[in-house]
Amino acid sequence: MADSGALPAGFGELEVLAVGTVLLVEALTGLCLNGLTILSFCKTPELRTPTHLLVLSLAVADTGISLNALVAAISSLLRRWPYGPDGCQAHGFQGFATALASICSSAALAWGRYHHYCTRGQLAWNTAISLVLCVWLSSVFWAALPLLGWGRYDYEPLGTCCTLDYSRVDRNFTSYLFTMAFFNFFLPLLITLVSYRLMEQKLKKPGHLQVSTTVPARTLLLCWGPYALLYLYATVADVRSVPPKLQMVPALIAKAAPTINAIHYALGGDMVHGGLWQCLSPQRSQPDRAR
Ligand SMILES: CC1=C(/C=C/C(C)=C/C=C/C(C)=C/C=O)C(C)(C)CCC1
């Protein structure tokens, strides 16, 4: 359906509408919640701490995923991809870069919190800025490689969004997939798991930790695990045996990550409570600066 407007193989009229609607809801909630997080950071000087810079990086990345989902939602509802093959490459690159930045920002934040809670010194601005730069430069680097010929972007089965193509499994695809997944999924997941485990061990006393130690790793696994499974499956078996509708499920699950992250890191923490609401009602108490 990329340009034609005809229904893609394996999808009915109602299913295309359902995918478009789910994507639209995910995109709009992700944009609103992460926009609120970014606004809180910009409007409240008390929130401008190195640890919150990592939350900001995550919110910016998640806004990028939500914008990507919005484009996919609109073209699904239009039932065609109006931006041509170059638009598909740009959409794949933008989606991939922001998705990888989101995964790596979660890991950076886990490490930042470990540093904050378990070592004596506060996280320094230099360290936080270097971490954010590393996250974004490495995400852009890995997302640019398919444009340069290592891996490639193509339409997802619905034909209304683009991502790393897994329909042609060759050495080029497998080598890119495993290297990229190692640096952008397994390593960040390991850093997240180890950081929160160490925090738990070090601060065993209840009430010491104001952050959940299990939600971040679970969110990474839940939101990006299905993609990892689909791509892994594509390397060992014929992916055409997976119904196209089922192939769209990981994309829909992953695009819920911006909403889950915003609820957990910003709305559940002091970012929005202490930030935006404080802007609106200045008589409120100052937020906990350290978290
Ligand atoms: C491939 C792959 C990964 C990344 C998937 C991404 C980043 C998908 C982004 C898709 C988008 C944004 C689609 C837009 O329509 C992981 C999780 C690192 C693990 C290994 C397999």
The ligand as an SDF file (V2000), in Angstrom:
LIG
                    3D

 21 21  0  0  0  0  0  0  0  0999 V2000
   15.7880   -4.0210   15.4510 C   0  0  0  0  0  0  0  0  0  0  0  0
   16.0950   -4.2850   16.8900 C   0  0  0  0  0  0  0  0  0  0  0  0
   16.0680   -3.3090   17.8530 C   0  0  0  0  0  0  0  0  0  0  0  0
   15.6260   -1.9510   17.5620 C   0  0  0  0  0  0  0  0  0  0  0  0
   14.4490   -1.6440   17.0540 C   0  0  0  0  0  0  0  0  0  0  0  0
   14.0370   -0.3180   16.7840 C   0  0  0  0  0  0  0  0  0  0  0  0
   14.8310    0.8000   17.3040 C   0  0  0  0  0  0  0  0  0  0  0  0
   12.9240   -0.1310   16.0810 C   0  0  0  0  0  0  0  0  0  0  0  0
   12.3640    1.1290   15.7440 C   0  0  0  0  0  0  0  0  0  0  0  0
   11.3080    1.1380   14.9660 C   0  0  0  0  0  0  0  0  0  0  0  0
   10.5980    2.3110   14.5790 C   0  0  0  0  0  0  0  0  0  0  0  0
   10.8040    3.5800   15.2490 C   0  0  0  0  0  0  0  0  0  0  0  0
    9.6900    2.1590   13.6080 C   0  0  0  0  0  0  0  0  0  0  0  0
    8.9180    3.1970   13.0310 C   0  0  0  0  0  0  0  0  0  0  0  0
    7.9870    3.0010   12.3670 O   0  0  0  0  0  0  0  0  0  0  0  0
   16.5010   -3.5570   19.2500 C   0  0  0  0  0  0  0  0  0  0  0  0
   15.3700   -3.3190   20.2010 C   0  0  0  0  0  0  0  0  0  0  0  0
   17.6700   -2.6280   19.5730 C   0  0  0  0  0  0  0  0  0  0  0  0
   16.9130   -5.0080   19.5210 C   0  0  0  0  0  0  0  0  0  0  0  0
   17.2850   -5.8070   18.4050 C   0  0  0  0  0  0  0  0  0  0  0  0
   16.4600   -5.6850   17.2090 C   0  0  0  0  0  0  0  0  0  0  0  0
  1  2  1  0
  2  3  2  0
  2 21  1  0
  3  4  1  0
  3 16  1  0
  4  5  2  0
  5  6  1  0
  6  7  1  0
  6  8  2  0
  8  9  1  0
  9 10  2  0
 10 11  1  0
 11 12  1  0
 11 13  2  0
 13 14  1  0
 14 15  2  0
 16 17  1  0
 16 18  1  0
 16 19  1  0
 19 20  1  0
 20 21  1  0
M  END
$$$$
